């Protein structure tokens, strides 16, 4: 049973070496539904911010539904300047439908179906370690990135394939090395036999409780502990999907809170899960780098790690460093994703990819609480 102290401080948490977004666990009797300590939940001035984030999640979901109903789904995104969701359309006749839903229509050249054709060709022709691509609905194009490890000859091949779809692609070199966020220390779970990772979210199916984390974490071991001495059991029967996907689940030794540690003496209650949308403001909690924020830049990203390719990820401007594996991506009280990997760091900035949590919840038949 995780037993975080209400008296611990952000300084103490950040000073601990290592890993990721911590889900704070209670100490209820086994099988009991945890009772939340409301005094520790983020409140006051932050309540309005949380409510606004939750409202934007609902508006984002509605915009996505509208985009699927019109002539050709070309995606949607949030516009901070206009403070509204924008729905891309390829036919002016869809303007009225979009406006009736309270969103702003924008005429674009390419549907998501056309852009996905590009990503399929890239997957067949250029699965090069250190590269990634994703549909950027703001640019109405496929955004292709290659890290510093991609050799010149492979870069030439990547650009050659992309040039076939010049109006539908952008190609950019990035600094650093694209990789899964390595296992590390801190407020973590310890793998039997070595290695450390982090719980993303507490979930349940009926009266059975589990923890979600990254699939490249559950690949390490089937049994996990709360401490480095491996004397307190955290979870058993860990299993997952990686590569291809990057989610994993383990049976919880006992139920715990579904709260994310914010490194300021409080936690964020997680009550629902949803799909992310482009330009959404998001937060990630991790004990290597504390609480970090950024925005979603693209969806359905393909990332070619050295260990294999992962598909359907969320691409963000949130930074992460080794030790942030499996941690929580969220907005307000809504769970969005699990930390997978990326490039860069929190000193100079970088790109981080997240496994959508909705897919993991659906596959395992569990829910946040």
N, C-alpha and C positions, 0 to 999 in steps of 0.2 A: 504494500500500500504506500503510495507516495504521501509524504507528510511534510509539505512545505510549511515553514514557519511564517506566520503573519508578520513577524518582526523583521524578516530579512529585508534588506534594502537593495535598491538598484545597483549600488556600488558593489555590494557583496556578490550579487548575481553576475554582474559583468566581469568582476575580477576572477570568477571561477573559470578555469581554462575550458574552452571548448564549445559545446554544441547547442543546439537548436531551440526552436520554439517550444517552450515548456507548457504543457497542459497541467494545471494545478489539480492535484488529487486530494480528496477528503479522506476521512478515516471512519466511514460508516461500517456497520456490520456487513459481512459478506452477503451479497444478494439484495441488500437494501438500496433503494434509490437515494443517491446522495442529496443532502439538504444544503443549499447554497448559503454561504456566509455572506449575506448581503452587504455587510459593512466593508467587505474587501472588494466589492465590485466597483468598477469605475463609475463615478457619479458626478453630481454637481454640474459644472460647466461642460463636462464631457458628454452629459446625457443628450444635449441638443445635437452634438456632433454625431453621436451614435445613431440617433433617430434620423438625422439627415442621410447618413450612410445607408441605413436600412431602407429608407424611402428611395434612394437612388438604385439600390439593388432591385426593388420592385419595378421601377421605371425601366431599368435595363432589361429585365425579363419581358416586360410588355413590348418594348421596342423589338426584341428578338422575335417575339411571336408575330408582330406586324410584318417584319421583314420576310418571314416564311410564308405569309399569306398573299403577298403581292406577286406581280407577274414573274419576277426573277429575284430570288434572294441574293442581295449584294451586301448584306451585313449592316451593322449599326455601330454607333459609338457615341460617347458623351462629349458635348462641346462645352467647356467651361466658359468660354466667351459668351455664348448664348444661354448658358445654364439650362440646356435641354438635351434630350437624346436626338441624335440625327440618324435617319434611316436612309441608306443608299437605295436609289431606284434606277432602273435602266429604261423606264418608260414613264413619260410625263403623266400618263393616265392614272398612275398610282399616287400622285401627289395628294389627292383628296383623301384617300384611305389613310395615308400616313398622318395627315393633319388632323383627321377625325379622332385619331388615337392620342393626340396631344404631342406628337413628335414633329420634327422638322424634316421634310424631304430634301434629298440632294441627288441631282442627276449625275450618274457616273457611266463609264463606258463598259465596265466588265462586271458580270455576275460572279457570285462565289463559285458557281459551277465551272466557269471559265478559268478562274484562278486555281481551283483544285486540280484542273487538268495540268496546269504548270507544275504543281507540287508532285503530282504522280510521275511526271516525266523526270523531275529532279531525283525522286526516290529511286527510279529505275536506273538512271544514268550517272548520278553523282553522289552516291552515298559515301562521302569522304569523311573520316574522323576529323572533328574540329569544325564542321560546317553545320549550319542550321537554316531553316526557312520557315516562314509563317505568313499567313494572309493578314495584311495590314489594311483594315477597312477604311482608315482615314486616307491612305495613299491610293486605295483601290488597286493594290499591286501585291505581288509576293515579295517580301523583304528577305533577301538572302544574305547571310553573314558567314564569314570565314575567319577563324582565329589565327594567331601568329604561327601555329604549328603546321598549317596547310602549305605544302611545298609549292614552289612557283609553277611547276608543270601541272599540278592538280588545280591550282587557281586558274590557270589558263583553260583547262577543261571545263571548270565550273562556269567561267564567263562565256565560253563558247556555247554551252547548252542554254544558258540564260539569254543569250543574244537572240535565240530563236523566238523569244517572247519579249522583245525589248520594251514594248509598251506596257507590259504586265509585270515587270520585275525591276528590282533595285539590288545592287550587289555592293557589299561594304566589308572591308577588312576591320577586325576588332583586335584590341590588344589582349594580352593574357592567353590563357589556355582554357578551352571549353571542357568542363569535366563535371562529373557528379560531385556534390559537396561532400568531401571526405568525412568519414567517421571521426569523431573527436570527443573531447571531454566536456565538463560543465554539468549542468543540470540535465542529466542524460539517463539513458538506459544502457546497461552494459551487456554485451553479447557473451554468452557462454563460450569460453575459449579465446576471447579477446575481441576488441572493437567496441566502439560506443556510438550511440545514435540517439535520436529524440522522438518522443511521442508527438504526433501531430494533433489528433483529436480523440477524445473519449467518445465511443459509440456503443450502441446496444441493439440487440434483437430480442424483444420481449424482456425477460429477466436475466439474459446472458450479456455480459459486458466484454468489450474488446477495446483495443487501442489501434488506431490507424497510424501508419508511418510510411516512409518511402520503401518501395520494393527493393531497391539496392541495399537497404538496411536489413530487411528480413531475409535476404539471400545469405547473410553472414552466419546466422545461427537460428535455431528453433526456440531456444530458451533465453530469456533476457532478465536482468536483475536491476534493482534500483540503486545499487551501490557497487563501487569498484571491487570490494571484497567478495561480491557475489554471494551475500548471505541473506538478502531480502529479495524474494522473487517478485518480479514485475509482471511478466507474461510468459505464456508457453504456446507451443504449437504455432510459432510464427511462420507465415507463408506469404507469398506475394507474387507479383508479376513484374519481371524485369529481365532483359530489355523488352521493347515493344510498348509496355506501359511502365509506370514507376510508382506502384502502390503496393502496400503490404498490410497485413492485419495479424494480430496476436490475441489470444484469449487472455483477458486481464485476470490477475490473481485475485483481485477484488475490485469493486466498482469505484469510480472516482469522479471528481468534478470535471465538467467539460469546459473549463475556463482557461484562457490563455494568459500567461504571465506577461505583464506590461513593463516590467523593470522600473516601476515608479511607486511600488508599494501597493498596487492594485492589480486586479485581473479583469479581463473582458469576458463576460458571459457569452457563450455561443449557443444560440437557440435554433438556428436553421442553416441550411446549405443551399447554395445556388451556383449558377454558372457565372463566370466573370464576363465583363464586356470591355471593349477597347476604350481606353482613356479613363477607366475607373481608377479612383484613388484607393490604394490598398495598403495594408500593413503586414509586416512579418515580424514575428518574435523569435529571437534566438540568443542563446547564452554566449555565443562567440562574439556577436556584434550588437546585442541588445535589441531594442525595438526599432525597426527601420520601416520607412514608408516610401512609396513611389507610385507609379501608375502602370496599368496594363497597356502594352504597346501592340500586341497582336495575339491572335488565338490560333488554335490548331497547328502549333509549331512542331516541326520535325527537328529533332536534335540528334546528331550523329556523334555519340560518345565513343571513346575507345572500346568500351565494353559492348557496344551495340547501339542501334538506333531506337529512339523512343518517339512516339507519335502523339499528336493531339494535346500538346502542352500549352500552358499559358506563358507568354513572354512578357517580362516586366522590366522596369528600370530599378527595381528594388535590389540593393546589393546583398551579397552573401559571401561568406568565407568558409573554409574548411571547418567542419564541426556543426554547420547549420542544417545538416541532412534531416529530412523527414518533418521539419517544422511546419507550423501553421501559417497559411496565407488567409487573411480574413478582411472583411470590411464591415464596420459596425459589429453587430452580433451574428453576422453571417459567415459561415465557413466557405472558403473558396478553393483552397488547394494545399498540396503538400510539397515542400521544398525538394526539388530534384537536383538541379545543378546549374552551372552557368560559367561565366568568365568575368575577370576583373576582381575588384575587392571593394571594401567600404572606405578606403582612403582616396582612391582615384575614381571610384564608380565602376559600374559594370552592368551586366545583363544576367538576370536569374530566371530560370524556368521552373514552372510548378505543374505537378500532376493535378488535373481537376478533381476535386474531392467528390463531386457528384457521381463520377464514373465508379470510383471505389465503393461508395455507398450502395450504388445499384448492383454492382457485381456481388457484393457480400451480403446484401439484403439487410443492412444495418442503418441506423439513423443517429444523428447527433442529438444531444439532450442538454 
